[in-house]
Amino acid sequence: MSIKEQVQDELRPNGVWQLSEAMEGILAKAIRRMPSGEVSTEERRYPTTHKGMRACLDSFFARHFFQAQEVILDHVSNDTFLSQMANGQLRILDIGSGSGASALGTIDILRSVADLSVTRKSIRIDCVFNDACELCLSYSRQLTKQYFEAISSKILRGRIITVEKSFPASQAQLGRIARLTGSFDLILMSYVLSPLFDNYKNQELAGAFHGLGQLVNPNGLIVLIQDQFHKEQIRKAADMLKTSVRRHKHKQQIYSKENSNDIQDYCFFSAVKKGGRA
């Protein structure tokens, strides 16, 4: 059985993505600690308050976590990426990180891959979270620390760096980090295309996406994920990156556990650019 198939058996039993016991506990604890209340759709998607973050975690965390896993697994279980992992260090950049769900889903996949691979070496993972909202960065950092504290694995927590500035205004600062710490193995952009296309001209975004190619290492990945309702936006972004779009459909367990018997199908799109300049 291949590593990919073994990871699927662990994290997607019977074809349904599920949170690990550790991650489920971290998410449930985070939700319980925050105040509840009605929030707008915009606040639920892009939280700026603790009530909004609770609504975001309850509605979207697991979905974005699993979608990152679905996309990433094909690319990190191959021989090329396993060789990168054998070097003992990986660097992740999550742009528009929100709660950190996409980065955490990716780290959880890397944990499973690392623990199933033949390498005996520990792997340090550095994370850079980039968001315009300080509250989101605080939760990204907090949940990531709690995740690493809860697991026993070959992967170890490295540096966690936060950049509080909207993309692409953050690009110069991200470039300085890449020069100081090393280029990134994975750059994630999950559910950020809608505000980007609303606020910037196509020419500006084309330059920004081109700049991402200077931040990722030659064997690394730039990963875009977007819901099925913004298909044209991800197609435009994929064209700017000179890559293609893929449609996904998966089954996942619904969280929180108040809905423990519910399984939902979700459709979404991804675009993955492999290494080098866009």
MARVEX-651946 format. One record per residue (C-alpha): x, y, z. Coordinates in steps of 0.2 Angstrom, whole numbers, padded with zeros to 4 digits, always signed. Layout:
! MARVEX-651946
XYZ/...
! end
This chain:
! MARVEX-651946
+0000+0000+0000/+0007+0017-0005/+0010+0031+0008/-0005+0041+0000/-0017+0026+0003/-0011+0024+0021/-0014+0042+0024/-0031+0041+0017/-0035+0025+0028/-0030+0036+0043/-0038+0053+0039/-0052+0048+0027/-0059+0031+0033/-0072+0024+0022/-0070+0039+0010/-0075+0052+0023/-0063+0065+0030/-0063+0066+0049/-0053+0076+0061/-0041+0067+0072/-0045+0066+0091/-0032+0079+0095/-0038+0092+0082/-0056+0089+0086/-0053+0092+0104/-0043+0108+0101/-0057+0115+0089/-0071+0110+0102/-0061+0119+0116/-0058+0134+0106/-0077+0136+0101/-0083+0133+0119/-0071+0147+0126/-0078+0161+0114/-0094+0171+0116/-0109+0166+0105/-0121+0177+0096/-0128+0182+0079/-0115+0189+0067/-0116+0194+0049/-0112+0183+0034/-0097+0194+0031/-0091+0193+0049/-0093+0174+0049/-0082+0172+0034/-0069+0186+0038/-0070+0187+0057/-0064+0203+0067/-0072+0199+0083/-0072+0184+0095/-0091+0181+0091/-0086+0181+0073/-0071+0169+0075/-0083+0157+0085/-0095+0157+0070/-0081+0155+0058/-0073+0140+0067/-0090+0132+0069/-0095+0135+0051/-0079+0134+0041/-0064+0127+0050/-0067+0109+0047/-0072+0112+0029/-0056+0122+0025/-0045+0110+0034/-0051+0095+0024/-0051+0104+0008/-0033+0108+0010/-0029+0090+0015/-0038+0084-0001/-0028+0095-0012/-0011+0094-0003/-0011+0075-0002/-0008+0071-0020/+0008+0082-0020/+0016+0079-0003/+0016+0060-0004/+0027+0058-0020/+0045+0055-0020/+0050+0073-0024/+0042+0080-0009/+0047+0065+0002/+0065+0070-0002/+0062+0088+0003/+0055+0081+0020/+0070+0071+0022/+0080+0087+0023/+0072+0090+0041/+0064+0106+0038/+0048+0113+0029/+0042+0131+0028/+0024+0135+0025/+0016+0152+0021/-0002+0154+0023/-0009+0170+0015/-0026+0176+0021/-0024+0164+0035/-0040+0167+0044/-0041+0154+0058/-0026+0144+0051/-0037+0130+0046/-0028+0127+0029/-0011+0127+0036/-0016+0116+0050/-0024+0104+0038/-0008+0104+0028/+0002+0101+0044/-0009+0086+0049/-0006+0078+0032/+0013+0081+0033/+0012+0073+0051/+0004+0058+0044/+0015+0057+0029/+0031+0059+0039/+0026+0046+0052/+0022+0033+0039/+0038+0036+0028/+0054+0027+0031/+0064+0042+0037/+0069+0042+0055/+0073+0060+0055/+0062+0073+0064/+0055+0087+0053/+0054+0105+0059/+0040+0115+0052/+0040+0134+0051/+0024+0143+0049/+0021+0161+0042/+0003+0167+0044/-0001+0183+0034/-0018+0191+0037/-0024+0209+0039/-0033+0205+0055/-0023+0203+0072/-0037+0193+0079/-0035+0180+0065/-0017+0179+0067/-0018+0177+0086/-0030+0162+0084/-0019+0155+0070/-0004+0155+0081/-0013+0148+0096/-0022+0134+0087/-0005+0129+0079/+0004+0129+0095/-0010+0118+0103/-0009+0106+0089/+0010+0103+0091/+0008+0101+0109/-0006+0088+0107/+0003+0076+0095/+0018+0064+0096/+0026+0064+0079/+0041+0066+0069/+0036+0083+0065/+0041+0097+0077/+0035+0115+0079/+0048+0127+0072/+0045+0146+0071/+0028+0154+0070/+0029+0171+0062/+0014+0182+0059/+0013+0197+0047/-0002+0209+0050/-0004+0217+0033/-0016+0213+0019/-0009+0204+0003/-0002+0210-0009/+0004+0225+0002/+0013+0211+0013/+0023+0205-0001/+0039+0215+0003/+0039+0209+0021/+0036+0191+0015/+0051+0193+0004/+0062+0198+0018/+0056+0183+0028/+0060+0171+0014/+0077+0179+0012/+0081+0177+0030/+0074+0160+0034/+0073+0152+0017/+0061+0151+0003/+0044+0142+0006/+0040+0124+0002/+0021+0127+0002/+0012+0144-0001/-0007+0142+0003/-0021+0154-0002/-0037+0147+0003/-0054+0157+0001/-0045+0174-0002/-0048+0177-0020/-0065+0185-0018/-0058+0200-0008/-0043+0201-0019/-0052+0203-0035/-0065+0215-0027/-0051+0227-0021/-0037+0225-0034/-0036+0227-0053/-0031+0211-0063/-0014+0219-0068/-0010+0222-0050/-0015+0204-0045/-0005+0197-0060/+0011+0206-0053/+0007+0199-0035/+0005+0181-0041/+0021+0183-0051/+0030+0188-0036/+0024+0173-0027/+0036+0163-0038/+0050+0172-0030/+0045+0166-0013/+0043+0147-0016/+0058+0135-0018/+0060+0126-0035/+0052+0110-0029/+0038+0119-0018/+0020+0122-0022/+0008+0137-0023/-0009+0131-0019/-0025+0141-0022/-0042+0134-0015/-0059+0142-0019/-0077+0137-0017/-0087+0132-0032/-0097+0149-0033/-0081+0159-0038/-0075+0148-0052/-0071+0162-0063/-0060+0170-0050/-0049+0155-0048/-0048+0152-0066/-0041+0170-0068/-0029+0167-0054/-0023+0151-0062/-0020+0159-0078/-0009+0172-0069/+0001+0158-0061/+0001+0149-0078/-0007+0133-0071/-0023+0124-0072/-0039+0122-0062/-0046+0106-0054/-0063+0103-0048/-0065+0092-0032/-0079+0084-0023/-0077+0075-0006/-0086+0069+0009/-0083+0075+0026/-0089+0073+0044/-0098+0089+0050/-0091+0098+0065/-0095+0103+0079/-0100+0087+0087/-0118+0093+0089/-0120+0086+0072/-0110+0071+0074/-0120+0060+0063/-0120+0071+0048/-0109+0069+0033/-0108+0082+0019/-0103+0083+0001/-0093+0098-0004/-0087+0104-0021/-0073+0116-0023/-0059+0121-0035/-0040+0121-0033/-0025+0127-0043/-0008+0121-0039/+0008+0129-0046/+0024+0118-0045/+0040+0128-0040/+0049+0142-0048/+0042+0158-0054/+0024+0161-0060/
! end
